[in-house]
Amino acid sequence: MNAGPIHPAERMLSSLIAKAVQDFAMIRPGDRILIAASGGKDSTALAYDFSRRVRYSAIPFGIGALHVATEYSDPGTEENLRRLFAEWEVPLGVTRVSLHDRLKPGRKMNCYWCSTQRRTELINFALREGYNKIALGHHLDDIIETLFMNMTQKSELSTMMPVLAYRKYPITILRPLALLEERQIVQFAVAMGLDRVTCSCSHQDRSRRKKIRTGIEALTGGRGELKRNIFRSMGNVNS
C-alpha cells in the first residue's frame, strides 16, 4: 500500500486484518465506520491500516475516529493522535468526559464501568454523525482472555464477538484485530515508530484480566497456534 517496501510487521498486520474482514464480512458497500481511538497501540494500528484500506478497497466505505478523553488519559495522547490522524487523513473527533463525576454514590471505579462509559460516548457520537459501525481495537488475546474470564467468573461460555449487531441501536461493533496476537501488534508499533500510549489508570493494575492472561500464557506457552485453536473452538462446539 505504501510507495516503498512494506515492512514484514505491516504486511502481517494488513493480511490478518484483511482475513478477519473477509471471514466475518465486516465491511459492506456504503458503510461509515467509526474507529475508537484510545491512543494505545491497538486502536492506532487499526486506524493506520484502515486509513490505507479505505483508499484501495474494492468495497466503497468511509471512516472516521473518536477519542474519548478522561481524567485518566495521558496528557500527550490527544496531541499525538491529532498529528498522526491528520497525516493519515482520518477525520478525528475528541470528546471529554469526567468518569468520577458519573460515579454513583457508594460505587468504586473499575475497568468494566469505565469501558461502558467510553462505549456510550462512541455510540452517541456514531448515531449523531451517521456512522453505522464502530471498530474497536480488541485483539486475539483480548478475546481469549474474555472467554476464560466469563467461564471462571460467570459460569458462561461467551466472549467478545468479531462482529456484533446491537439490538437497541442501528450500529454494529467490529473487531478487525480479532486474528492478531498482541505481540504482532507490538511488533508493528515498534517497526512503524508509533507511540505506545496506554491507559494510565491505576485501577487496571488490580484487574482480574491480568491474572487470566498469566494463566493463558502458562497454558499455551505463548504459542499463537494454540491461541488460535482456542479461538476457533468457540465456533466448533461438539454437542
C-alpha positions in Angstrom: 0.0 0.0 0.0 3.0 2.3 0.5 5.3 3.7 -2.2 8.3 2.0 -0.7 8.9 -1.5 0.6 6.4 -2.8 3.1 7.8 -3.8 6.5 7.1 -7.5 7.4 5.2 -6.4 10.5 2.9 -4.2 8.4 2.4 -6.9 5.9 1.4 -9.3 8.7 -1.0 -6.7 10.2 -2.6 -6.0 6.9 -3.0 -9.6 5.9 -4.6 -10.7 9.2 -7.0 -7.7 9.2 -7.9 -8.5 5.6 -8.7 -12.1 6.6 -10.8 -11.0 9.5 -12.7 -8.5 7.3 -13.4 -11.2 4.7 -14.1 -14.2 7.1 -16.6 -12.2 9.1 -18.0 -10.0 6.3 -17.1 -6.8 8.3 -17.4 -4.2 5.6 -20.3 -3.6 3.2 -20.7 -1.1 0.5 -21.6 2.3 1.8 -20.6 1.6 5.5 -19.4 4.5 7.6 -17.1 3.1 10.2 -16.1 4.9 13.4 -12.7 3.9 14.9 -12.5 4.0 18.7 -9.1 5.8 19.0 -7.9 5.3 22.6 -4.3 6.3 21.7 -3.0 2.9 22.5 -1.0 0.6 20.1 -4.1 -1.5 19.2 -6.5 1.2 18.0 -3.7 3.2 16.5 -2.5 0.2 14.4 -6.2 -0.3 13.4 -6.5 3.3 12.3 -3.3 3.1 10.3 -4.5 0.0 8.4 -8.0 1.3 7.8 -6.6 4.7 6.6 -4.9 2.7 3.8 -7.6 0.1 3.3 -10.3 2.7 2.7 -8.3 4.1 -0.3 -7.7 0.8 -2.0 -10.6 -1.4 -1.1 -12.9 -2.7 -3.8 -15.7 -2.1 -1.4 -16.5 1.7 -1.1 -16.8 2.7 2.6 -15.9 5.7 4.8 -14.1 6.0 8.1 -13.7 8.5 11.0 -12.4 8.3 14.5 -13.3 9.4 18.0 -11.0 9.8 21.0 -12.8 9.8 24.4 -10.5 11.8 26.8 -10.9 11.3 30.6 -9.0 12.3 33.7 -7.0 9.1 33.2 -5.9 9.9 29.7 -2.2 10.6 29.1 -1.7 14.4 28.6 0.1 13.8 25.3 -2.3 11.4 23.8 -4.7 13.8 22.1 -1.9 15.8 20.5 -0.2 12.7 19.2 -3.5 11.4 17.8 -4.3 14.7 16.1 -0.8 14.6 14.4 -1.0 11.0 13.3 -4.6 11.1 12.1 -4.1 14.3 10.1 -1.1 12.6 8.4 -3.2 9.6 7.6 -6.2 11.7 6.6 -8.5 10.2 9.1 -11.1 12.6 10.5 -10.8 12.7 14.3 -13.3 13.9 16.8 -12.5 14.4 20.5 -14.9 14.3 23.4 -14.1 14.9 27.1 -15.8 13.2 30.0 -15.2 13.1 33.7 -15.6 9.5 34.9 -15.6 10.5 38.6 -18.5 12.9 38.1 -20.5 10.0 36.6 -19.9 7.6 39.5 -23.0 7.0 41.6 -22.6 7.4 45.4 -21.0 4.4 47.0 -19.7 3.0 43.8 -16.0 2.5 43.0 -14.1 2.9 39.8 -13.4 -0.3 37.8 -12.3 -1.2 34.3 -15.7 -2.6 33.2 -17.6 0.6 34.2 -15.0 2.8 32.6 -15.3 0.8 29.4 -19.1 1.1 29.3 -18.9 4.9 29.7 -16.5 5.1 26.8 -18.7 2.8 24.7 -21.7 5.1 25.4 -19.8 8.1 24.1 -18.9 6.2 21.0 -22.5 5.1 20.3 -23.9 8.5 20.9 -21.3 10.1 18.5 -21.9 7.4 15.9 -25.7 8.0 16.0 -25.3 11.7 15.8 -22.7 11.7 13.0 -24.3 9.0 10.8 -21.8 6.1 11.4 -23.4 2.6 11.2 -20.4 0.6 12.5 -17.8 1.1 15.3 -14.4 -0.6 15.0 -12.7 -1.5 18.3 -9.1 -2.4 18.9 -9.6 -5.7 20.7 -7.2 -8.4 19.5 -7.0 -12.2 19.7 -5.5 -12.2 23.2 -8.3 -9.9 24.5 -11.0 -12.2 23.1 -9.5 -15.4 24.6 -8.9 -13.7 27.9 -12.6 -12.6 28.0 -13.6 -16.2 27.2 -11.8 -17.5 30.2 -12.9 -14.6 32.4 -16.6 -15.4 31.6 -16.1 -19.1 32.2 -14.5 -18.7 35.6 -16.4 -15.6 36.8 -19.9 -16.1 35.2 -20.0 -19.8 34.5 -20.8 -18.8 31.0 -19.3 -19.7 27.6 -19.1 -16.3 25.9 -16.6 -13.7 24.7 -16.3 -10.6 22.6 -17.6 -11.3 19.0 -15.6 -10.2 15.9 -19.0 -8.8 14.7 -21.9 -7.9 16.9 -25.0 -6.0 15.8 -26.8 -4.1 18.6 -30.5 -4.7 19.1 -31.2 -1.3 20.5 -29.2 0.8 18.0 -28.7 0.7 14.2 -25.0 0.1 14.9 -22.7 -2.9 14.5 -19.5 -3.5 16.5 -16.4 -4.7 14.6 -13.2 -6.1 15.9 -10.9 -6.2 12.9 -7.9 -7.2 15.0 -9.6 -10.4 16.1 -7.0 -12.7 14.4 -3.9 -10.7 15.6 -1.9 -11.6 18.7 -0.9 -8.7 20.9 2.8 -9.4 20.2 2.2 -9.0 16.5 0.7 -5.5 17.1 3.6 -4.6 19.4 6.0 -5.6 16.6 4.1 -3.4 14.1 4.0 -0.4 16.5 7.8 -0.7 17.1 8.6 -1.1 13.5 6.5 1.9 12.5 7.8 4.1 15.3 4.3 4.6 16.7 4.0 5.8 20.3 2.6 3.1 22.6 0.5 5.2 24.9 -1.6 3.1 27.3 -4.1 3.8 30.0 -2.5 5.4 33.0 -5.3 4.3 35.3 -4.1 2.6 38.5 -7.3 0.5 38.7 -6.2 -1.7 35.8 -3.3 -3.0 37.9 -5.9 -4.8 40.0 -7.8 -6.2 37.1 -8.6 -9.9 37.0 -7.8 -9.8 33.3 -4.1 -9.8 34.1 -4.3 -12.9 36.2 -6.2 -14.7 33.4 -3.6 -13.5 30.9 -0.8 -15.1 33.0 -2.8 -18.4 33.2 -3.3 -18.5 29.4 0.3 -17.8 28.7 1.2 -20.8 31.0 -1.4 -23.0 29.3 -0.3 -22.2 25.7 3.3 -21.4 26.3 2.6 -18.2 24.4 2.2 -20.2 21.1 0.0 -18.5 18.6 -1.3 -21.7 17.0 -2.7 -22.8 20.4 -4.4 -19.5 21.0 -6.0 -19.7 17.6 -7.2 -23.2 18.3 -9.0 -21.8 21.4 -10.5 -19.0 19.2 -11.7 -21.5 16.6 -13.1 -23.9 19.2 -15.8 -21.3 20.0 -17.2 -21.8 16.6 -16.8 -25.6 16.6 -18.9 -26.8 19.5 -19.4 -30.6 19.6 -22.8 -31.0 21.3 
